[in-house]
Amino acid sequence: MFGLPWDQTLGAAMFVGMLVFLLFGFPVAFSLTFTGMLFGLIGFGLPFFDLLPLRIWGTMTNFTLLAVPLFVFMGVALEKSGIAEELLETMALLFGWLKGGIAISVVIVGAILAASTGVVGASVITMGLVSLPTMIRRGYQKELVCGTICASGTLGQIIPPSIVLVLLGDIMGVSVGDLYIGAFLPGFVLVGLYIVYLFILGHWKPHLCPPIPKAELAAFQAHALKRVAIALAPALVLIVAVLGSIFIGIASPTEGASVGAAGGLILTAFKRRFSMQMLGDVMRATTRITSLVFIILIGANTFGLVFRGLNGDKLIQEILLNSGLGAYGVLTLVMAVIFFLGFFIDYIEICFIHIPILTPVLVKHFGFDPVWLGVVIGVNLQTSFLTPPFGFSLFYLRGIAPPSITTGDIYRGVVPFIILQCIGLTLVIAFPGIVYALIHFFRA
């Protein structure tokens, strides 16, 4: 095949085969597993199946990855606590007097939920159920409502505690704690871009996002600060407990995740929402989400083991090295590939299949710092939740939106926010200090 050695020819055919399965709609985990096992048998014979269980066992006993179910548990528990609803209601009243104020409040709440839960599905669904009817009733444009909710809910993919960063840290062999610290400011750069966009849009086209009449806000303003403080305090306490312990180095991300899981239950009890039925629901949801992540992880490990064994990774790395593009040219190409893949496959597959293949060239041959590169990739992967046709946030909102909201409304609504995310990605690449500022502060 084009003069390639036999093993690399098999590797290329394996990659094409995996894409064919995905395009025909087969489940991702099973497509990866079947392709990996088939080409493993062809390339290595039956002895391959002696090595595979050891690889899977190593993945399942990885201490770092234990943070995934713990953070999921924390996020699902907080969803049941009602904190999100209180935040949305109070923030909408606090910023409602502004043109575009309700949309800005959704972005702020999305950032708070991202820093306290990190579960995108819970954030999008909660904000969709609470804010979408209110914003439509207030005369907001449907596309703007959909885009704001999807983009705000997706902030949990880059603002710690992010599951994406846990996976990237494990794959790239860097400290998850450093990734968390480095990703904090880039996450809030995106928050700032969203707010500036909504503020400008509100003054440029006020009919798209009108303010709440001042007469309706008069009764709230007398007790505004008290109500905001009551709504914010529980989330802020949890954020400080989890991220603070990780940032200052007294807890690993996995240990911080356990603090968050316990804190989520305590806050649920504090809000008088705790019950054995609630606990059972949280545990079932956590098991379901974690199983989804790990079954894809096992499939990706099977695929990756065979692909690298067939030197498919070396083939792709040689192509990048011989492209003549230079360091930032190759970085741009890799970022473009990851962005394009996000239209069609999930961030977990991108993490476990493509990141181990694409990033070694950038780190070993072009000298990019792996922590900085991990944060940049995290910002890029966030767009995979928004890009049609398979962005998860779009599916979450579609599932709870009324019939008056069409799929086209959702797709059109996220376009400006995808552009803003690309601008944010460019800023993080152009100004590495955005990543390093807090790392130098906490690790000095």
C-alpha positions as CSV (number, residue, x, y, z in Angstrom):
1,M,0.0,0.0,0.0
2,F,1.9,3.1,-1.4
3,G,5.2,1.4,-0.7
4,L,4.6,1.2,3.1
5,P,6.0,-1.7,5.3
6,W,3.5,-4.5,6.0
7,D,2.8,-3.4,9.6
8,Q,2.2,0.2,8.7
9,T,0.0,-0.9,5.8
10,L,-2.1,-2.8,8.3
11,G,-2.1,0.2,10.6
12,A,-3.5,2.5,7.8
13,A,-6.1,-0.1,6.9
14,M,-7.1,-0.4,10.5
15,F,-7.6,3.3,10.8
16,V,-9.7,3.4,7.6
17,G,-11.7,0.4,8.9
18,M,-12.5,2.1,12.2
19,L,-13.8,5.2,10.3
20,V,-16.0,3.0,8.1
21,F,-17.6,1.4,11.1
22,L,-18.3,4.8,12.6
23,L,-19.7,6.2,9.4
24,F,-22.2,3.3,9.2
25,G,-23.4,4.1,12.7
26,F,-22.0,1.3,14.8
27,P,-21.5,2.1,18.5
28,V,-18.1,3.8,19.0
29,A,-16.9,1.4,21.8
30,F,-17.7,-1.7,19.8
31,S,-16.3,-0.3,16.6
32,L,-13.0,0.4,18.3
33,T,-12.9,-3.0,20.1
34,F,-13.8,-5.1,17.1
35,T,-11.4,-3.2,14.8
36,G,-8.6,-3.5,17.4
37,M,-9.2,-7.3,18.0
38,L,-9.5,-8.1,14.3
39,F,-6.3,-6.4,13.3
40,G,-4.5,-7.6,16.4
41,L,-5.3,-11.1,15.4
42,I,-4.1,-10.5,11.8
43,G,-1.0,-8.6,12.9
44,F,0.1,-10.6,16.0
45,G,-1.9,-13.8,16.0
46,L,-3.3,-15.4,19.1
47,P,-0.5,-14.2,21.5
48,F,-2.0,-10.7,21.2
49,F,-4.9,-11.9,23.5
50,D,-2.4,-12.7,26.2
51,L,-1.3,-9.0,26.4
52,L,-4.7,-7.3,26.0
53,P,-6.2,-8.3,29.4
54,L,-3.0,-6.9,31.2
55,R,-3.5,-3.6,29.3
56,I,-7.1,-3.4,30.2
57,W,-6.4,-4.3,33.9
58,G,-3.8,-1.5,34.0
59,T,-6.4,1.0,32.8
60,M,-9.1,-0.1,35.3
61,T,-6.7,0.1,38.3
62,N,-5.4,3.5,37.4
63,F,-5.6,5.7,40.5
64,T,-5.9,8.9,38.5
65,L,-8.9,7.7,36.5
66,L,-10.7,7.0,39.8
67,A,-11.4,10.8,39.8
68,V,-13.9,10.3,36.9
69,P,-16.7,8.5,38.8
70,L,-16.1,10.7,41.9
71,F,-16.5,13.9,39.9
72,V,-19.5,12.5,38.1
73,F,-21.1,11.5,41.5
74,M,-20.5,15.1,42.7
75,G,-22.0,16.7,39.7
76,V,-25.1,14.4,39.7
77,A,-25.6,15.0,43.5
78,L,-25.4,18.8,43.0
79,E,-28.0,18.5,40.2
80,K,-30.4,17.0,42.7
81,S,-29.6,19.7,45.3
82,G,-31.5,22.5,43.5
83,I,-28.5,24.8,43.7
84,A,-28.5,25.4,39.9
85,E,-32.2,26.5,39.9
86,E,-31.5,29.0,42.8
87,L,-28.5,30.4,41.0
88,L,-30.3,30.9,37.8
89,E,-33.3,32.6,39.4
90,T,-31.2,35.0,41.5
91,M,-28.7,35.8,38.8
92,A,-31.4,36.5,36.2
93,L,-33.0,39.0,38.6
94,L,-29.6,40.5,39.4
95,F,-28.5,41.1,35.8
96,G,-32.0,41.2,34.2
97,W,-32.0,45.0,34.0
98,L,-29.2,44.8,31.4
99,K,-29.9,44.3,27.7
100,G,-29.0,40.6,27.3
101,G,-28.9,40.4,31.0
102,I,-30.6,37.0,31.4
103,A,-28.3,35.5,28.9
104,I,-25.3,36.9,30.7
105,S,-26.7,35.4,34.0
106,V,-26.9,32.0,32.3
107,V,-23.2,32.3,31.3
108,I,-22.2,33.2,34.9
109,V,-24.2,30.4,36.3
110,G,-22.7,28.0,33.7
111,A,-19.2,29.0,34.9
112,I,-20.2,28.5,38.6
113,L,-21.7,25.1,37.8
114,A,-18.6,24.2,35.7
115,A,-16.3,24.9,38.7
116,S,-18.5,23.0,41.1
117,T,-19.8,20.0,39.0
118,G,-18.0,19.7,35.7
119,V,-20.8,17.5,34.3
120,V,-21.9,19.0,31.0
121,G,-25.2,17.1,30.6
122,A,-26.5,18.1,34.0
123,S,-25.6,21.8,33.4
124,V,-27.2,22.0,29.9
125,I,-30.4,20.1,31.0
126,T,-30.8,22.1,34.2
127,M,-30.3,25.5,32.5
128,G,-32.4,24.4,29.6
129,L,-35.3,23.5,31.9
130,V,-35.1,26.6,34.0
131,S,-33.9,29.4,31.7
132,L,-35.1,28.4,28.2
133,P,-38.9,29.0,28.9
134,T,-38.1,32.3,30.8
135,M,-35.9,33.7,28.0
136,I,-38.4,32.8,25.3
137,R,-41.2,34.3,27.3
138,R,-39.1,37.5,27.7
139,G,-38.8,37.9,23.9
140,Y,-35.3,36.5,23.4
141,Q,-34.4,35.1,20.0
142,K,-34.6,31.3,19.9
143,E,-31.2,30.9,18.3
144,L,-29.6,33.1,20.9
145,V,-31.3,31.2,23.8
146,C,-30.1,27.8,22.5
147,G,-26.6,29.0,21.8
148,T,-26.2,30.6,25.2
149,I,-27.4,27.6,27.1
150,C,-25.4,25.0,25.1
151,A,-22.1,27.1,25.3
152,S,-22.5,27.9,29.0
153,G,-23.2,24.3,29.9
154,T,-20.1,23.2,28.0
155,L,-17.8,25.3,30.2
156,G,-17.5,22.3,32.5
157,Q,-15.2,20.7,29.9
158,I,-12.4,23.2,30.5
159,I,-13.0,24.9,33.8
160,P,-11.8,22.5,36.6
161,P,-12.9,20.0,37.8
162,S,-13.0,18.8,34.2
163,I,-13.1,15.1,33.3
164,V,-11.5,15.9,30.0
165,L,-8.4,17.2,31.8
166,V,-8.2,14.1,34.0
167,L,-8.2,11.9,30.9
168,L,-5.6,14.2,29.1
169,G,-3.4,14.2,32.2
170,D,-3.3,10.4,32.3
171,I,-2.8,10.0,28.5
172,M,-0.1,12.7,28.2
173,G,1.7,11.7,31.4
174,V,1.4,15.2,33.1
175,S,0.1,16.3,36.4
176,V,-3.7,16.6,36.4
177,G,-3.3,19.2,39.2
178,D,-1.1,21.4,36.9
179,L,-3.6,21.0,34.1
180,Y,-6.4,22.1,36.5
181,I,-4.4,25.2,37.5
182,G,-3.4,26.0,34.0
183,A,-6.9,25.6,32.6
184,F,-8.6,27.9,35.1
185,L,-7.8,31.2,33.4
186,P,-8.4,30.0,29.9
187,G,-11.8,28.8,31.0
188,F,-12.7,32.2,32.3
189,V,-11.3,33.8,29.1
190,L,-14.1,32.0,27.3
191,V,-16.6,33.2,30.0
192,G,-15.4,36.8,29.3
193,L,-15.7,36.4,25.6
194,Y,-19.3,35.1,25.9
195,I,-20.3,38.0,28.2
196,V,-18.7,40.7,26.0
197,Y,-20.4,39.2,23.0
198,L,-23.8,39.2,24.7
199,F,-23.3,42.7,26.1
200,I,-22.4,44.0,22.6
201,L,-25.3,42.1,20.9
202,G,-27.7,43.5,23.6
203,H,-26.8,47.1,22.7
204,W,-26.5,46.5,19.0
205,K,-29.7,44.5,18.5
206,P,-31.7,44.9,21.7
207,H,-34.8,43.3,20.2
208,L,-33.0,40.0,20.3
209,C,-32.5,40.1,24.1
210,P,-34.6,42.7,25.8
211,P,-34.1,43.6,29.5
212,I,-36.6,42.8,32.3
213,P,-38.7,45.9,33.1
214,K,-37.5,47.8,36.1
215,A,-40.9,47.6,37.7
216,E,-40.6,43.8,38.0
217,L,-37.2,44.1,39.6
218,A,-38.1,46.6,42.2
219,A,-39.2,44.1,44.8
220,F,-36.1,42.0,44.4
221,Q,-33.6,44.7,44.6
222,A,-34.2,45.5,48.2
223,H,-32.9,42.0,49.2
224,A,-30.8,41.3,46.1
225,L,-27.4,40.9,47.8
226,K,-28.8,38.6,50.5
227,R,-30.5,36.3,48.1
228,V,-27.5,36.1,45.8
229,A,-25.2,35.4,48.8
230,I,-27.5,32.6,50.0
231,A,-27.6,31.1,46.5
232,L,-23.9,31.4,45.9
233,A,-22.5,30.3,49.2
234,P,-22.9,26.5,48.9
235,A,-21.4,26.4,45.4
236,L,-18.5,28.6,46.4
237,V,-17.7,26.5,49.5
238,L,-17.6,23.4,47.4
239,I,-15.4,25.1,44.8
240,V,-12.9,26.3,47.4
241,A,-12.9,22.9,49.1
242,V,-12.3,20.9,45.9
243,L,-10.2,23.2,43.7
244,G,-8.4,24.9,46.6
245,S,-7.1,21.6,48.0
246,I,-5.9,20.6,44.6
247,F,-4.3,23.9,43.7
248,I,-2.3,24.3,46.9
249,G,-1.1,20.7,46.7
250,I,-2.7,19.2,49.8
251,A,-4.8,16.8,47.8
252,S,-4.5,15.0,44.5
253,P,-7.2,15.4,41.9
254,T,-8.6,12.0,42.9
255,E,-8.6,12.9,46.6
256,G,-10.2,16.3,45.7
257,A,-12.8,14.4,43.8
258,S,-13.7,12.4,46.9
259,V,-14.0,15.6,48.9
260,G,-16.4,16.9,46.2
261,A,-18.5,13.7,46.2
262,A,-18.9,13.9,49.9
263,G,-19.5,17.7,49.7
264,G,-22.2,17.1,47.1
265,L,-24.1,14.8,49.4
266,I,-23.7,17.2,52.4
267,L,-25.1,20.2,50.3
268,T,-28.0,18.0,49.2
269,A,-28.8,17.3,52.8
270,F,-28.3,21.0,53.7
271,K,-30.9,21.8,51.1
272,R,-33.2,19.1,52.5
273,R,-33.2,17.2,49.2
274,F,-31.4,14.1,50.5
275,S,-33.3,10.8,50.6
276,M,-32.4,7.2,50.0
277,Q,-34.3,7.3,46.7
278,M,-32.2,10.4,45.7
279,L,-29.0,8.6,46.7
280,G,-30.0,5.6,44.6
281,D,-30.8,7.8,41.6
282,V,-27.4,9.5,41.9
283,M,-25.6,6.2,42.2
284,R,-27.4,4.7,39.2
285,A,-26.7,7.8,37.1
286,T,-23.0,7.8,38.1
287,T,-22.7,4.1,37.3
288,R,-24.3,4.6,33.9
289,I,-22.1,7.6,32.9
290,T,-18.9,6.0,34.3
291,S,-19.7,2.8,32.5
292,L,-20.1,4.7,29.2
293,V,-16.8,6.4,29.7
294,F,-14.9,3.3,30.6
295,I,-16.3,1.0,27.9
296,I,-15.2,3.5,25.3
297,L,-11.9,3.7,27.2
298,I,-11.4,0.0,26.9
299,G,-12.3,0.0,23.2
300,A,-9.9,2.9,22.6
301,N,-7.1,1.1,24.5
302,T,-7.6,-2.0,22.4
303,F,-7.5,0.0,19.2
304,G,-4.5,2.1,20.4
305,L,-2.5,-0.9,21.5
306,V,-2.8,-2.6,18.1
307,F,-2.4,0.6,16.1
308,R,0.8,1.5,17.9
309,G,2.0,-2.1,17.7
310,L,1.6,-1.9,13.9
311,N,3.6,1.3,13.9
312,G,0.6,3.3,12.7
313,D,1.5,6.1,15.1
314,K,5.0,6.3,13.6
315,L,3.5,6.6,10.1
316,I,1.4,9.6,11.2
317,Q,4.3,11.2,13.1
318,E,6.6,10.8,10.1
319,I,4.0,12.6,7.9
320,L,3.8,15.5,10.4
321,L,7.6,15.7,10.7
322,N,8.1,15.7,6.9
323,S,5.4,18.2,6.2
324,G,7.8,21.1,6.3
325,L,5.3,23.3,8.2
326,G,7.5,24.1,11.2
327,A,6.5,23.9,14.9
328,Y,3.5,26.2,14.9
329,G,2.4,25.0,11.5
330,V,2.3,21.4,12.8
331,L,0.5,22.7,15.9
332,T,-2.1,24.4,13.7
333,L,-2.6,21.3,11.7
334,V,-3.0,19.1,14.8
335,M,-5.5,21.6,16.3
336,A,-7.4,21.7,13.0
337,V,-7.6,17.9,12.9
338,I,-8.9,17.7,16.5
339,F,-11.4,20.4,15.8
340,F,-12.6,18.6,12.7
341,L,-12.9,15.3,14.5
342,G,-15.1,16.9,17.1
343,F,-17.8,17.3,14.5
344,F,-18.2,13.5,14.2
345,I,-16.8,11.7,17.3
346,D,-16.8,12.1,21.0
347,Y,-14.0,13.7,23.1
348,I,-13.2,10.4,24.8
349,E,-12.3,8.7,21.5
350,I,-10.3,11.8,20.4
351,C,-8.4,11.6,23.8
352,F,-7.6,7.9,23.7
353,I,-7.1,7.4,20.0
354,H,-5.7,10.6,18.4
355,I,-4.0,12.4,21.3
356,P,-1.4,9.7,21.9
357,I,-0.6,9.7,18.1
358,L,-0.6,13.4,17.4
359,T,1.0,15.0,20.5
360,P,4.3,13.2,20.9
361,V,5.6,15.0,17.8
362,L,4.7,18.3,19.3
363,V,6.4,17.6,22.6
364,K,9.4,15.5,21.6
365,H,10.4,17.0,18.3
366,F,9.1,20.6,18.6
367,G,9.6,21.2,22.3
368,F,6.1,22.3,23.3
369,D,5.4,22.1,27.0
370,P,3.0,19.2,27.6
371,V,1.1,21.0,30.4
372,W,0.5,24.0,28.1
373,L,-0.3,21.7,25.2
374,G,-2.8,19.7,27.3
375,V,-4.7,22.9,28.2
376,V,-4.7,24.0,24.6
377,I,-6.1,20.6,23.5
378,G,-8.7,20.8,26.3
379,V,-9.9,24.2,25.0
380,N,-10.1,22.7,21.5
381,L,-11.9,19.6,22.7
382,Q,-14.6,21.7,24.3
383,T,-15.8,22.7,20.9
384,S,-16.7,19.0,20.2
385,F,-19.7,19.4,22.5
386,L,-21.0,22.3,20.3
387,T,-20.2,21.3,16.8
388,P,-23.0,19.9,14.7
389,P,-24.2,17.3,13.9
390,F,-23.0,15.2,16.9
391,G,-22.3,17.8,19.6
392,F,-23.5,16.3,22.9
393,S,-24.7,19.6,24.3
394,L,-27.0,20.0,21.2
395,F,-28.5,16.5,22.0
396,Y,-29.0,17.4,25.6
397,L,-30.9,20.6,24.8
398,R,-32.8,18.9,22.0
399,G,-34.0,16.3,24.5
400,I,-35.7,18.9,26.8
401,A,-36.6,21.7,24.4
402,P,-40.3,22.3,23.5
403,P,-41.5,21.5,20.0
404,S,-41.3,25.2,19.1
405,I,-37.5,25.0,19.2
406,T,-36.2,23.2,16.2
407,T,-32.9,21.4,15.6
408,G,-32.1,24.1,13.1
409,D,-32.5,26.8,15.8
410,I,-30.0,24.9,18.1
411,Y,-27.5,24.4,15.3
412,R,-27.7,28.1,14.2
413,G,-27.5,29.3,17.7
414,V,-24.2,27.7,18.6
415,V,-22.3,29.0,15.6
416,P,-21.3,32.4,17.2
417,F,-20.2,30.6,20.3
418,I,-18.1,28.1,18.3
419,I,-16.4,31.2,16.7
420,L,-15.8,32.7,20.2
421,Q,-14.3,29.4,21.3
422,C,-11.9,29.5,18.3
423,I,-10.9,33.0,19.3
424,G,-10.3,31.8,22.8
425,L,-8.2,29.0,21.6
426,T,-6.1,31.4,19.5
427,L,-5.6,33.7,22.5
428,V,-4.4,30.8,24.6
429,I,-1.9,29.8,21.9
430,A,-0.8,33.3,21.2
431,F,-0.4,34.3,24.9
432,P,0.9,31.2,26.8
433,G,1.0,33.4,30.0
434,I,-2.7,32.8,30.3
435,V,-1.9,29.2,31.1
436,Y,1.3,29.7,33.1
437,A,0.2,32.6,35.4
438,L,-1.6,30.6,38.0
439,I,0.8,27.7,37.7
440,H,3.7,30.0,38.6
441,F,1.7,31.5,41.5
442,F,0.7,28.1,43.1
443,R,3.9,26.2,42.3
444,A,6.4,29.0,43.2
